[in-house]
Amino acid sequence: MKKNVIALILVIAFSGAGLSNVLAGDKSLPEAEGEDVYTYITDVSPYKSWPLFPGTEKLQEGKHPHGALQTIYVSPSALEAIQERRGELPDGAFIVKENYMPDQKLGAITIMYRVKGYNPDAGDWFWAKYSADGDVAASGKVKGCIGCHTAAIQNDWVFIGPVK
């Protein structure tokens, strides 16, 4: 028994998954923390291998504050919920938006990541903005993101297309 407990502690310590995700039964999802989320979407489950948000295309026209052009990816679990019009994206769902300048230079990456119990007042969404180099510019319960996306609360806080 003691060996099993030690082994579990070592797995948690070195996996980067975090205790709450291990206890929740999902060892691969990141904690709601800027650097962990970026590592997940770039190394563990590279978002560029995910599908685009239905009805969108690469380098489509964007809207303020997300850049002149944008490409929007969704995790497989998010895509399934969108296609089935469930009305709400599941825990662990991601929306990753590449925000480009008019010259098609990547300016920032913004994400929405649903984490059960993280922030019930804002749909349990974790928000983050990264520089083109991956530096965390903002993350967590970002007031600007929440304030704007409140206008889309009836669509699970999502502007880009219907989830219902």
C-alpha positions in Angstrom: 0.0 0.0 0.0 2.8 2.4 0.9 4.5 1.8 -2.4 1.2 2.6 -4.3 0.8 5.9 -2.4 4.4 6.9 -3.1 4.0 6.0 -6.8 0.9 8.1 -7.0 2.6 11.1 -5.4 5.5 10.7 -7.9 3.1 10.6 -10.9 1.3 13.7 -9.7 4.6 15.5 -9.0 6.2 14.8 -12.3 3.2 14.7 -14.7 2.3 18.4 -14.6 -1.3 17.3 -14.5 -2.0 18.5 -11.0 -3.8 16.9 -8.1 -7.3 18.1 -8.8 -7.3 16.6 -12.4 -5.9 13.3 -11.1 -8.6 13.1 -8.5 -11.2 14.0 -11.1 -10.0 11.1 -13.2 -8.3 13.1 -16.0 -4.6 13.0 -15.7 -3.9 14.9 -18.9 -5.8 18.2 -18.5 -3.9 21.1 -17.2 -4.5 23.1 -14.0 -6.1 26.5 -14.5 -2.8 28.2 -14.6 -1.3 30.2 -17.6 1.9 28.3 -18.1 0.4 24.9 -17.6 -2.4 25.6 -20.1 0.1 26.9 -22.7 2.3 23.8 -22.3 -0.8 21.6 -22.7 -2.1 23.4 -25.9 1.4 23.4 -27.5 3.1 20.3 -26.3 0.7 17.8 -24.7 -2.2 18.2 -27.1 -1.1 20.7 -29.8 -4.0 22.9 -30.7 -2.9 23.2 -34.3 -3.8 19.6 -34.8 -7.4 20.3 -33.6 -10.2 21.2 -36.0 -11.3 24.8 -36.7 -14.4 26.1 -35.0 -17.3 25.0 -37.4 -18.0 27.6 -40.0 -14.7 29.4 -39.6 -11.6 29.4 -41.8 -7.9 30.2 -41.3 -7.1 33.9 -41.3 -10.7 35.0 -41.4 -11.6 38.6 -40.6 -11.3 39.3 -36.9 -12.9 41.7 -34.5 -11.5 44.0 -31.8 -9.9 43.1 -29.4 -8.7 39.9 -31.1 -6.9 41.2 -34.1 -7.6 42.0 -37.8 -7.4 38.3 -38.7 -8.0 35.2 -36.7 -7.9 31.4 -36.8 -10.0 29.6 -34.2 -9.4 26.0 -33.1 -11.5 23.9 -30.8 -10.6 20.8 -28.9 -12.2 17.6 -30.0 -14.6 17.6 -27.0 -15.7 21.1 -27.8 -16.2 20.3 -31.5 -18.5 17.3 -30.6 -20.6 19.5 -28.3 -20.9 22.2 -30.9 -21.9 19.8 -33.6 -24.5 18.2 -31.4 -25.8 21.7 -30.3 -25.6 20.7 -26.7 -25.9 24.3 -25.6 -22.8 24.1 -23.3 -19.3 23.0 -23.9 -18.0 20.3 -21.6 -15.5 20.5 -18.8 -12.0 20.3 -20.4 -13.2 22.0 -23.6 -10.9 24.6 -25.2 -11.3 27.4 -27.8 -8.0 28.7 -29.0 -7.9 31.8 -31.1 -4.8 32.9 -33.0 -5.0 36.7 -33.3 -3.2 38.2 -36.3 -2.1 41.7 -37.4 -3.3 42.9 -40.9 0.1 41.7 -42.3 -0.7 38.2 -41.1 1.8 38.3 -38.3 0.7 36.5 -35.2 0.1 39.0 -32.5 -1.3 36.9 -29.6 -3.1 33.7 -28.7 -6.2 33.8 -26.6 -8.0 30.9 -25.0 -11.1 29.8 -23.2 -10.8 26.6 -21.2 -13.7 25.2 -19.2 -12.6 24.0 -15.8 -15.3 22.5 -13.5 -15.8 24.6 -10.4 -13.1 27.2 -11.4 -15.4 30.2 -11.7 -19.1 29.4 -11.6 -20.0 33.1 -12.0 -18.3 33.2 -15.4 -19.4 29.8 -16.7 -16.3 28.0 -15.2 -14.2 29.5 -18.0 -10.5 30.1 -17.5 -9.2 32.8 -19.8 -5.7 33.5 -21.0 -3.8 35.6 -23.4 -0.3 34.8 -24.6 2.2 36.7 -26.7 3.2 35.2 -30.0 6.2 33.8 -28.2 4.1 32.1 -25.6 4.6 34.5 -22.7 1.6 34.8 -20.4 0.1 38.3 -20.8 -3.0 37.6 -18.8 -4.6 34.5 -17.3 -7.3 33.3 -14.9 -10.5 35.2 -14.1 -9.6 38.0 -16.5 -12.1 40.9 -16.0 -11.9 42.2 -19.5 -12.6 38.8 -21.0 -15.4 38.1 -18.6 -16.9 41.6 -19.0 -17.1 41.3 -22.8 -18.2 37.7 -23.0 -21.0 38.3 -20.6 -22.8 39.6 -23.7 -22.7 36.0 -25.1 -23.8 34.2 -21.9 -26.9 32.8 -23.6 -24.4 31.0 -26.0 -22.2 29.6 -23.2 -20.1 32.8 -23.3 -19.0 32.1 -26.9 -19.3 34.7 -29.7 -17.8 33.1 -32.7 -20.7 30.7 -33.5 -23.6 28.8 -32.0 -23.2 26.1 -29.4 -27.0 25.6 -29.0 
